[in-house]
Amino acid sequence: MTRDELSFLPERASTDTLAQLVMDLGAQLHVERQARLALQEALTRQGVIGAEAIDALAGDADFLAGARAELDRSMARLMRIMTEAGDRLGPLRAEAPEQEG
């Protein structure tokens, strides 16, 4: 894949910044997945909800709309890494609420 094929990235995005974004996404995915699995297991063990009901949400239009909206907000925060200025060698900058979109 060439730089020209990555048209969604800002011109000044460096390899280091891309690597930082990938590592952050990987860490976030792991934490979110582990929390989701634990919650599902706790709910089913307590008999609060069955696994079938959890699976049925995958086709629920209202649930999917909310999930997509949350994904858009999350991606906007992550893409800030690509566009904001700062020390490229430093860790990810803290997210101030006023900067979230």
Rosetta blueprint (number, residue, H / E / L):
1 M L
2 T L
3 R H
4 D H
5 E H
6 L L
7 S L
8 F L
9 L L
10 P L
11 E L
12 R L
13 A L
14 S L
15 T H
16 D H
17 T H
18 L H
19 A H
20 Q H
21 L H
22 V H
23 M H
24 D H
25 L H
26 G H
27 A H
28 Q H
29 L H
30 H H
31 V H
32 E H
33 R H
34 Q H
35 A H
36 R H
37 L H
38 A H
39 L H
40 Q H
41 E H
42 A H
43 L H
44 T H
45 R H
46 Q L
47 G L
48 V L
49 I L
50 G L
51 A H
52 E H
53 A H
54 I H
55 D H
56 A H
57 L H
58 A H
59 G H
60 D L
61 A H
62 D H
63 F H
64 L H
65 A H
66 G H
67 A H
68 R H
69 A H
70 E H
71 L H
72 D H
73 R H
74 S H
75 M H
76 A H
77 R H
78 L H
79 M H
80 R H
81 I H
82 M H
83 T H
84 E L
85 A L
86 G L
87 D L
88 R L
89 L L
90 G L
91 P L
92 L L
93 R L
94 A L
95 E L
96 A L
97 P H
98 E H
99 Q H
100 E L
101 G L
